[in-house]
Amino acid sequence: MATFTKDVALATITALSEKYGFSVDEATRFVGVEEMNVSKTNSKSSGKSKKTKKEKVIKAKFAMPWNGVVDDTKCKAIKCNGNLFTQCMSEPIADGERYCLTCKGQAESNGNGKPSGGTVEDRMATGPLDYVGPKNGVKVYSYANFLMKKGISQEDAKKEAERLGVEIPDYQWDMQVRKRGRPSKTGASAAVSDTSSGSEAEDASAEKPKKKTKKTKKENKKVAKKSDDSALYEAAKKKAVKRKKESAESKKLKKEQDAKIEELTKKHLTDMAKKKEDTEENKEEKIEEIEEIEEIEEVSTMQPFTCSRTGKKYMVDADDNLFQEGSDEPIGTRVRSIIDSSKFIANINEDGELESELESESESESESESEEE
């Protein structure tokens, strides 16, 4: 009964992983399915119950890559396992069986009679990093790509492998260049084929030696480029360091600019945190400063003005008040000439220049009217 419960739990976890895309091994370890005690003692056959010693299972923090070694005591199917395509670590249904309950169900439902991820024989028949998932058509990830996608450092991965006693091959540390987008249908259909293998592909293409030779050189060049001492991984790492350095420099520059702006605005803005501590004397000084600024602004708005009648020069503000140059007291106002509306004359408070002009202007107007009559 306990064995059946464990198999049902594994089948459920596998079905959910295919739908939602999480790792079967991690979910199995999280739920504790592998730790289920499937052996029972027969209490009727013996008076005392025998206690079975439970083996200590070392749980991995994250998945380990394919190292080319097949465990004959485990299921002979291949699991996707984050596109690492490693051996299924579940127990076979019974002695002599190849698959666990879940993988056997997949083999029976698939048209090729194999589990969805293929078999260990399929995995061994291809290069370590050439395997393609029969169901999803995705090419196997190197361990370096897997760690980068999961955000795990190589140092942590090596420590975990040492703790688990797993030896990671050197080729698993090579960074792959992967194309964006969905895998091609051609690659998926080629991966599903049962009879295609490396040797058969060479036999099929043996009829065209010239094309085969050119293709082989191209493929060898591509493989050599991918496995060039993790050059791509180092380049990506340097790029990330450069981006981080540029970001730090931009932050420093922004900080300097903010400091300059703060220094300039301190002359014109009041510090809100110190308002309560200001004394009356400080407030008066600030008022005087404001008045001085206003006076400066008022002086800056004054413009030179020359009276059109007398030719004398004055300073005039926005309100048409006249000032002697260097004086702050108004001496008159600027008014429009009656004779010529396009000109302005000075109306001085002291000498009454404006009145004489107005009289002369009125006389000239009366004379012009009499002439017209």
C-alpha positions as CSV (number, residue, x, y, z in Angstrom):
1,M,0.0,0.0,0.0
2,A,2.9,2.4,0.8
3,T,4.5,1.6,-2.5
4,F,1.3,2.4,-4.4
5,T,0.9,5.7,-2.5
6,K,4.5,6.7,-3.4
7,D,3.9,5.9,-7.1
8,V,0.7,7.9,-7.2
9,A,2.4,10.9,-5.5
10,L,5.3,10.7,-8.1
11,A,2.8,10.5,-11.0
12,T,0.9,13.6,-9.7
13,I,4.1,15.6,-9.2
14,T,5.3,14.7,-12.7
15,A,2.0,15.6,-14.3
16,L,2.0,19.0,-12.6
17,S,5.7,19.7,-13.5
18,E,4.9,19.1,-17.2
19,K,2.0,21.6,-17.0
20,Y,3.6,24.3,-14.8
21,G,7.3,23.8,-15.7
22,F,9.0,23.1,-12.3
23,S,11.6,20.5,-11.5
24,V,10.3,17.0,-10.6
25,D,13.3,16.2,-8.5
26,E,13.1,19.5,-6.5
27,A,9.3,19.0,-5.9
28,T,9.9,15.3,-4.9
29,R,12.5,16.3,-2.4
30,F,10.3,19.2,-1.1
31,V,7.3,17.0,-0.5
32,G,9.4,14.2,0.9
33,V,8.2,11.4,-1.5
34,E,11.6,9.8,-1.7
35,E,11.7,9.5,2.1
36,M,8.5,7.4,2.3
37,N,9.1,4.1,4.0
38,V,7.7,1.5,1.6
39,S,8.7,-1.6,3.7
40,K,6.4,-3.0,6.4
41,T,7.1,-5.6,8.9
42,N,4.7,-8.5,9.3
43,S,3.6,-8.3,12.9
44,K,1.7,-11.7,12.7
45,S,4.8,-13.6,11.7
46,S,6.9,-12.5,14.6
47,G,6.1,-11.5,18.1
48,K,8.4,-8.5,18.0
49,S,8.3,-5.9,15.3
50,K,11.6,-5.3,13.5
51,K,12.7,-1.7,13.1
52,T,14.1,-1.0,9.6
53,K,17.0,1.3,9.6
54,K,16.2,4.3,7.5
55,E,18.9,5.3,5.1
56,K,19.9,9.0,5.3
57,V,19.2,10.7,2.0
58,I,21.4,13.7,1.1
59,K,19.2,16.3,-0.5
60,A,20.7,18.5,-3.2
61,K,20.1,22.2,-3.1
62,F,19.8,22.3,-6.9
63,A,20.0,20.0,-9.8
64,M,23.3,18.4,-10.9
65,P,24.3,18.0,-14.6
66,W,24.6,14.9,-16.7
67,N,28.0,13.2,-16.3
68,G,27.5,10.2,-18.5
69,V,27.1,7.7,-15.7
70,V,23.8,5.6,-15.6
71,D,22.5,4.4,-12.3
72,D,21.2,0.8,-13.0
73,T,19.1,0.9,-9.8
74,K,17.0,3.9,-11.0
75,C,14.5,4.5,-13.7
76,K,16.0,4.4,-17.2
77,A,14.0,7.4,-18.4
78,I,15.4,10.9,-19.0
79,K,13.8,13.9,-17.3
80,C,14.0,17.5,-18.6
81,N,15.2,18.8,-15.2
82,G,15.7,22.4,-16.2
83,N,16.9,21.4,-19.8
84,L,19.8,19.5,-18.3
85,F,18.1,16.2,-19.4
86,T,19.3,13.9,-16.6
87,Q,18.3,10.4,-15.5
88,C,15.1,10.0,-13.6
89,M,16.0,9.1,-10.0
90,S,12.7,7.3,-9.1
91,E,12.7,3.6,-8.4
92,P,11.4,1.2,-11.1
93,I,8.0,-0.3,-10.5
94,A,9.4,-3.7,-9.8
95,D,12.6,-5.8,-10.3
96,G,13.2,-6.2,-14.0
97,E,11.2,-3.1,-15.0
98,R,12.9,-0.2,-16.8
99,Y,10.7,2.7,-15.7
100,C,8.9,4.1,-12.7
101,L,5.1,4.4,-12.7
102,T,5.1,7.9,-14.2
103,C,7.6,7.2,-17.0
104,K,6.0,4.0,-17.9
105,G,2.7,5.8,-18.3
106,Q,4.4,8.3,-20.6
107,A,6.0,5.5,-22.7
108,E,2.6,3.8,-23.1
109,S,0.9,7.0,-24.2
110,N,3.6,8.2,-26.6
111,G,3.7,7.0,-30.1
112,N,7.4,5.9,-30.0
113,G,7.0,3.8,-26.8
114,K,9.4,6.0,-24.9
115,P,9.0,8.5,-22.0
116,S,8.6,12.1,-23.0
117,G,12.2,12.9,-22.2
118,G,13.7,9.9,-24.0
119,T,15.8,7.1,-22.4
120,V,19.3,6.9,-21.0
121,E,20.3,5.0,-24.1
122,D,19.2,8.0,-26.3
123,R,21.2,10.3,-24.0
124,M,24.3,8.2,-24.3
125,A,24.0,7.9,-28.1
126,T,24.5,11.6,-28.6
127,G,27.2,14.1,-27.6
128,P,27.0,15.3,-24.0
129,L,25.8,18.7,-25.1
130,D,24.1,17.7,-28.4
131,Y,21.0,16.0,-26.9
132,V,17.6,17.5,-27.9
133,G,14.4,17.0,-25.9
134,P,12.0,14.8,-28.0
135,K,8.9,16.5,-26.7
136,N,9.9,20.2,-26.5
137,G,12.6,20.2,-29.1
138,V,15.0,22.2,-26.8
139,K,18.7,21.4,-26.9
140,V,20.3,20.4,-23.7
141,Y,21.8,23.3,-21.6
142,S,25.3,23.2,-20.4
143,Y,25.7,23.5,-16.7
144,A,27.1,27.0,-17.1
145,N,24.0,28.1,-18.9
146,F,21.8,26.4,-16.3
147,L,23.5,28.2,-13.4
148,M,23.3,31.6,-15.1
149,K,19.6,31.1,-15.8
150,K,19.0,30.2,-12.1
151,G,21.3,32.9,-10.8
152,I,23.7,30.4,-9.1
153,S,27.5,31.0,-9.1
154,Q,29.9,28.4,-10.3
155,E,31.7,28.4,-7.0
156,D,28.5,27.5,-5.1
157,A,27.8,24.8,-7.7
158,K,31.2,23.2,-7.2
159,K,30.8,23.2,-3.4
160,E,27.4,21.5,-3.7
161,A,28.8,18.9,-6.1
162,E,31.7,18.2,-3.7
163,R,29.2,17.8,-0.8
164,L,27.1,15.4,-2.9
165,G,30.1,13.5,-4.2
166,V,29.2,14.3,-7.8
167,E,32.0,14.9,-10.4
168,I,31.1,17.5,-13.0
169,P,32.8,17.2,-16.3
170,D,34.8,20.1,-17.7
171,Y,32.7,20.5,-20.8
172,Q,29.7,21.4,-18.6
173,W,31.4,24.7,-17.7
174,D,31.4,25.9,-21.3
175,M,28.9,28.7,-22.0
176,Q,26.6,28.2,-25.0
177,V,25.3,30.8,-27.4
178,R,21.6,30.1,-27.6
179,K,19.2,31.5,-30.2
180,R,16.1,33.3,-29.1
181,G,12.6,32.2,-30.0
182,R,10.9,28.8,-30.3
183,P,12.9,25.7,-31.5
184,S,12.5,24.8,-35.1
185,K,10.1,22.0,-36.1
186,T,12.8,20.2,-37.9
187,G,15.0,19.9,-34.8
188,A,12.0,18.6,-32.8
189,S,11.0,16.0,-35.3
190,A,14.6,14.9,-35.7
191,A,14.8,14.5,-31.9
192,V,11.6,12.3,-31.8
193,S,12.9,9.9,-34.4
194,D,13.7,6.5,-32.8
195,T,16.2,5.2,-35.4
196,S,18.3,8.3,-36.0
197,S,21.7,8.3,-34.3
198,G,25.2,9.7,-35.0
199,S,26.5,6.7,-36.9
200,E,23.3,6.3,-39.0
201,A,23.4,9.9,-39.9
202,E,26.9,9.5,-41.2
203,D,25.9,6.4,-43.2
204,A,22.9,8.3,-44.7
205,S,25.1,11.2,-45.8
206,A,28.0,9.0,-47.0
207,E,26.6,9.1,-50.6
208,K,27.6,12.8,-50.9
209,P,31.2,13.0,-49.6
210,K,31.8,16.6,-50.8
211,K,28.8,18.1,-49.0
212,K,29.4,15.9,-46.0
213,T,33.0,17.0,-45.7
214,K,32.1,20.7,-45.9
215,K,29.3,20.2,-43.4
216,T,31.6,18.4,-41.0
217,K,34.2,21.1,-41.0
218,K,31.6,23.7,-40.4
219,E,30.1,21.8,-37.5
220,N,33.5,21.1,-36.0
221,K,34.4,24.8,-36.2
222,K,31.1,25.7,-34.5
223,V,31.6,23.1,-31.7
224,A,35.2,24.3,-31.1
225,K,34.0,27.9,-30.9
226,K,31.3,27.0,-28.3
227,S,33.8,25.1,-26.1
228,D,36.6,27.7,-26.2
229,D,37.6,27.6,-22.4
230,S,34.3,29.4,-21.4
231,A,35.3,32.5,-23.4
232,L,31.7,33.5,-23.8
233,Y,31.0,33.1,-20.1
234,E,34.0,35.3,-19.3
235,A,33.0,37.9,-21.8
236,A,29.5,38.0,-20.3
237,K,31.0,38.3,-16.9
238,K,33.3,41.2,-18.0
239,K,30.4,42.9,-19.7
240,A,28.4,42.8,-16.4
241,V,31.4,44.2,-14.5
242,K,31.8,47.0,-17.1
243,R,28.0,47.8,-16.8
244,K,28.3,47.9,-13.0
245,K,31.3,50.2,-13.2
246,E,29.5,52.6,-15.7
247,S,26.5,52.6,-13.4
248,A,28.7,53.6,-10.4
249,E,30.3,56.4,-12.4
250,S,27.0,57.7,-13.5
251,K,25.8,57.7,-9.9
252,K,28.9,59.5,-8.8
253,L,28.4,62.2,-11.6
254,K,24.8,62.6,-10.6
255,K,25.8,63.0,-6.9
256,E,28.3,65.7,-7.9
257,Q,25.6,67.5,-9.9
258,D,23.2,67.3,-7.1
259,A,25.8,68.7,-4.7
260,K,26.3,71.7,-7.1
261,I,22.6,72.3,-7.4
262,E,22.2,72.2,-3.6
263,E,25.1,74.6,-3.2
264,L,23.5,77.1,-5.6
265,T,20.0,76.9,-4.2
266,K,21.1,77.4,-0.6
267,K,21.5,81.1,-1.4
268,H,17.8,81.4,-2.3
269,L,15.9,78.7,-0.4
270,T,15.1,78.6,3.3
271,D,16.0,75.5,5.2
272,M,12.7,74.2,6.6
273,A,14.4,72.3,9.4
274,K,15.9,75.4,10.8
275,K,12.9,77.7,10.7
276,K,11.9,77.0,14.3
277,E,15.4,77.9,15.5
278,D,15.6,81.2,13.7
279,T,15.8,84.3,16.0
280,E,14.0,87.6,15.4
281,E,17.4,89.1,14.4
282,N,17.9,86.5,11.7
283,K,14.4,87.1,10.4
284,E,15.1,90.8,10.2
285,E,18.3,90.2,8.3
286,K,16.4,88.0,5.9
287,I,13.8,90.7,5.3
288,E,16.6,93.2,4.6
289,E,18.1,90.8,2.2
290,I,14.8,90.4,0.4
291,E,14.4,94.2,0.3
292,E,17.8,94.6,-1.1
293,I,17.0,92.0,-3.8
294,E,13.8,93.8,-4.6
295,E,15.7,97.1,-4.9
296,I,18.2,95.5,-7.1
297,E,15.5,94.1,-9.3
298,E,13.7,97.5,-9.3
299,V,16.9,99.3,-10.4
300,S,17.5,96.6,-13.1
301,T,14.1,97.5,-14.6
302,M,15.0,101.2,-15.1
303,Q,15.9,102.4,-18.5
304,P,17.5,105.6,-19.9
305,F,15.0,108.2,-21.2
306,T,15.6,111.5,-23.1
307,C,12.9,114.1,-23.1
308,S,11.8,114.8,-26.7
309,R,11.3,118.5,-25.9
310,T,14.2,119.5,-23.8
311,G,16.7,116.8,-24.7
312,K,17.6,116.2,-21.1
313,K,18.4,112.6,-20.0
314,Y,16.8,110.8,-17.1
315,M,16.2,107.2,-15.8
316,V,12.6,105.9,-16.0
317,D,11.0,102.9,-14.3
318,A,8.1,100.6,-15.4
319,D,5.6,103.1,-13.8
320,D,7.0,106.0,-15.9
321,N,8.6,107.6,-12.8
322,L,11.6,109.8,-13.7
323,F,14.9,109.7,-11.7
324,Q,18.2,111.5,-11.9
325,E,21.0,109.1,-12.6
326,G,22.4,107.8,-9.3
327,S,19.4,109.1,-7.3
328,D,16.6,107.0,-5.7
329,E,14.1,109.8,-5.4
330,P,11.6,110.4,-8.3
331,I,11.7,113.9,-9.7
332,G,8.7,113.7,-12.1
333,T,6.9,111.5,-14.5
334,R,7.1,110.6,-18.2
335,V,4.0,111.6,-20.2
336,R,3.0,111.4,-23.8
337,S,3.4,114.5,-26.0
338,I,0.1,116.2,-27.0
339,I,1.6,117.4,-30.3
340,D,3.2,114.1,-31.3
341,S,1.7,111.1,-29.7
342,S,4.7,109.0,-30.7
343,K,7.0,111.0,-28.4
344,F,7.3,111.4,-24.6
345,I,8.3,114.4,-22.6
346,A,9.4,114.9,-19.0
347,N,6.9,116.3,-16.4
348,I,9.3,117.6,-13.7
349,N,7.8,118.3,-10.3
350,E,9.9,121.4,-9.6
351,D,10.2,123.6,-12.7
352,G,6.7,123.1,-14.2
353,E,8.1,122.2,-17.7
354,L,5.0,120.3,-18.5
355,E,2.6,123.2,-18.0
356,S,4.5,125.5,-20.3
357,E,4.5,122.8,-23.0
358,L,0.8,122.1,-22.5
359,E,0.0,125.8,-22.9
360,S,2.2,126.0,-26.1
361,E,0.6,122.9,-27.4
362,S,-2.9,124.2,-26.8
363,E,-2.1,127.5,-28.5
364,S,-0.7,125.7,-31.5
365,E,-3.8,123.6,-31.7
366,S,-6.1,126.7,-31.5
367,E,-4.1,128.4,-34.2
368,S,-4.3,125.4,-36.5
369,E,-8.1,125.3,-35.9
370,S,-8.5,129.0,-36.8
371,E,-6.5,128.5,-40.0
372,E,-8.7,125.6,-41.0
373,E,-11.9,127.8,-40.5
